[in-house]
Amino acid sequence: MSPAAFCASLLKWYDANGRDLPWRHTCDPYAIWLSEVILQQTRISQGTAYWQRFMQAWPTVETLAAATEDEVLKMWQGLGYYSRARNLHTAAQQIVALGQFPRTLEEIRRLKGVGDYTAAAIASMAFGVTAAAVDGNVYRVLSRLYAIDTPINTTEGKHLFTRLADELIHAAPHTALSPQGEETSGASLFNQAMMDFGATQCTPQSPLCLLCPFMEDCEAHRRGIAEELPVKLKKTKITTRHLIYIYVRCHGYTTIHRRGAGDIWQGLWEPPLFENQSLSQWPGHLRQLAIGVKHVLTHRILMADFYVLDTDQRPPLPDDYIWVPESRLSDYAVPRLVEKLVEMIA
Ligand code: SF4
């Protein structure tokens, strides 16, 4: 199948099956960038609600840049991977300092937190640049179509699939109508179509091969190995950490501090935490709230114990702890694990 034939079939598939998402009705690079950052590691249904809330609170890059990091983290709460929110905020300030949203791949790539994939997605969708946005969906579709077993998380694999995707996107028409009937660049439609095709048709498990326009040309389908592709090298070892949180309650106030750099949840707030330490130095009677609460992160499993200390005297704590009325605790961005603790207290 020639690249031009592939593009024609893909865009035809997209015309009939493309998802109607709010950021696909705009060329505003800010709105598109925001959607891309939110949707990394997040399902569309959940991400769409966050995107709408962000756009409502901060409709332009200038308004986002003027927000405080705390406000941005608070709005982000529940999405996880908080470095994305911090980078988003920093990059908004970079863009304001530049005077306009950068337009070329290289300039967009220089924004904090923006990798090759996001830069290509923004450049193609906002400015019509012919650049393939190669994400997990694209790796999967291409590895199956051509039955390529080069691991996708190796330099060789990345180069190979990027080259292949680039070759295909260059065969896309200059412009075409989107499924919503709007004239759009072919590069933008190609990238959107690949995302949707990978997400809804050529899915990780049980791809819909029998309804696929590429069924006859797909090498993996022909060999019956679609679900074995793509190949990924296993590298990361999952580690377990044991955390103990103490929720201190003193005359309607509780105490929290902000997590520093160099570990998970940088910039979020939490109650006093013990990790690999004894609780014996704590004054007063600790009431056990929950033991062994499991929380799974990408490369770690956290096992947490929660305790409550009801006290009339504020215990001595390091300087970075602040005391906040319990009724105002929800103003602070906290990790999901701490949210579980607060839910148990309520
Ligand atoms: S035939 Fe199956 S494996 Fe091949 S591209 Fe289509 S959905 Fe994916």
Residues whose N, C-alpha, C, O or C-beta is under 5 A from the ligand:
A	BS01	SF4	R144 Q201 C202 P207 L208 C209 C212 F214 M215 C218 H221 A226
